[in-house]
Amino acid sequence: LTVLTSLVVCRRGHAMLNYTKGGRYQGNGNKITRNGDGRFVYLNNFFSYEGQFVNGIKQGQGRLSMKDGSYMEGHFENGELIGSGKIFSYTRGTVYEGDIFMGERHGEGQILYPNGNVYIGSWRHNSREGKGRLIIKSQGVYEGEFHQNRKNGFGVFSSSLFRISATYKEDKICGTGSVTFAFGGFYDGNFLDGKPHGEGMLIQPFDLPVYKGCWLEGRPTRRAALLGMPQSKPTGHPALPGTSHMSEFTVSSRELLTTGFTFLALVLTEDGKILQEENNRHLIAWIGEYRQTPLTNNLIHLDRCSQSKLLAHATDGCATTPFKSYILPFGDIIKQKEQSSLTNEDAQAEETSAVSEVLETSNSQEDFFKVTPSDHAPKLQPVLQNEKTACGFAKWEALKVCPKTLLQHAQVFNGSSVSDRPQGSRMVTRGLTASDTQRMSLEEGKDEETADIHKAEAILKAYKDRLVLVVEEEAVLIKNEELDVLASYARQKTVPIPASVLFDYAKLAR
């Protein structure tokens, strides 16, 4: 019970009251109580109220202020702030506007945090509870369910880099969900503590490998380690960089030169098992000659080899192995044109056209294949054949070497004579019909093709064990601006999602 100790009547209906237990009032009222507009300062001088009173109780519009600068304003009922109002906390730096019950944030409202974050949604006893929208500055927006101030239940988190639709538990993704990346790719599956855990599928951007299988704490339980082949006989000596090994594989000369042969490449895990959970790994196969020494300087230039990591960094036209030996790929020999004789239109056509002038092997061209200045050295375009893996393996149906390609290769790089074909004179076509002439041309073409095959078969005997089939992972070309996006995503440390998953796995794929 507060006892009035002094009363000073300033004018009619206006008074200044002091109380035995402290507190001062100035405003409308009578000798006994406060009524109407007034200002009351509490005993501790920390709280003060300015607004409407009814029978000494805060009733109506008013503002309860604190000495540190904090305040609550709105509609008071029976001394408590109830209904629409505003709460500012100086110590926390928050500003709330919305429904208030008994002085607490309760109902629908919006709060602005000092770091720039904004929450708009449901409240219950000062906690975010129910459905709401949380805008996280410089990161993204979460829309979904909350419980005791934390993301809890189903929600969607969106940013400029990704979009997450998942079930949350205490601010972390748990249960099923999906992450869609703005630059391509997505993860769909189970989560635990914000990381992929259990069954899930990751489709990566830039056409990188797809993994569908079991995850453990944000990483695939089975990962690619090396390439292999079924029923191979390892020689025990790695032939190529990395963990690939040289294996014996028997192919007849007819298969190699005409019909082609079938070859399987397997993606293996560290324990040597097929990675059946993986698809879409890009592999390339090419056939070449195993050499102990590289080519003579300036003899040849490799062309269009960006797909092959080995050939893109070739030494003197050869892929380097770890044992100071080299692999020279088979391919088409392309004559370089004199740059001075090219017009602008010719240069543009030369740059963009995929069709180049393939040299015929004849006596008149033998001098061309001698060592020439590097500016005008011929180009070698390796024959690269692409395949994608499915369930951990890739299959090439018709791998072969064109007989003419093999003959050119032997002549240019090994000095074999392939020009013993007699110089054919023109066919006498006088008196023959067009169909007869066409038939004779086809027969002559078949004869030349058969002769080339026989010569190529003879050359293959000289190669013996020097023929090598190389299977490697195709190089992934990513633009600089795309790398910037990847780096930007990797910096999102505060977002409760598996920020390292995509990039740890993408690194394995290269």
ABEGO torsion letter per residue (X at the ends): XBBBABBBBABBGBBBBBBAAEEBBBEBEBAABBBEBBBBBBAAGABBBBEBBBGGBBBEBBBBBBAAGBBBBEBBBGGBBBEBBBBBBAAAGBBBBEBBBGGBBBEBBBBBBAAGBBBBEBBBGGBBBEBBBBBBBGAEBBBEBBBGGBBBEBBBBBBAABBBBBBBBGGBBBEBBBBBBAAEEBBBEBBBGGBBBEBBBBBBBGGBBBBBEBBBGGBBABBBABBBBBGBBBAGBBABBEABBBBBBBBBAAAAAAAEBBBBBBBBBAAGBBBAABBGBBBBBBBBBBBABBBBBGABBBBGAAABAAAAABBGGBBBBAAGBBBBBBBBBBBBBBAAABBAAAAAAAAABABBBBBBBBAAAAAAABBBBAAABBBBBBBBBBBBBBGGBBBBABBBBBAAAAAAAAAAAAGBBAAABBBBBBBBABGBBAAAAAAAAAAAAAAAAAAAAAAAAAAAAAAEAABBBBBBBBBBBBBAAAAAAAAAAAABAABBBBAAAAAAAAAAAX
